[in-house]
């Protein structure tokens, strides 16, 4: 549930900063439901990538330990 709150805070922060950006820089940055969905999709992709990296590192460690055990016998 904390993750959902974090995403809401991030999205609302971008909305607030976009208003300031528009007044300071005279450029408009649109914050839409689609941009919120892009945030969720990006998070999901990064999590998937990091999970794979962790899985690969775990496998490398396990294989290394297995080889050390085999060499000790």
WOJONOR-V447990 format. One record per pair of residues at least 12 apart in sequence whose ideal C-beta (glycine too) atoms are under 7 Angstrom apart, sorted by the first residue. I is the first residue (numbers start at 1). J is the second residue. D is the distance in Angstrom with one decimal. If there is no record, write none. Layout:
i	j	d
I	J	D
I	J	D
//
This chain:
i	j	d
7	39	6.4
7	40	6.8
10	39	6.7
11	36	5.1
11	39	6.7
14	31	5.3
15	31	4.7
18	31	5.4
//
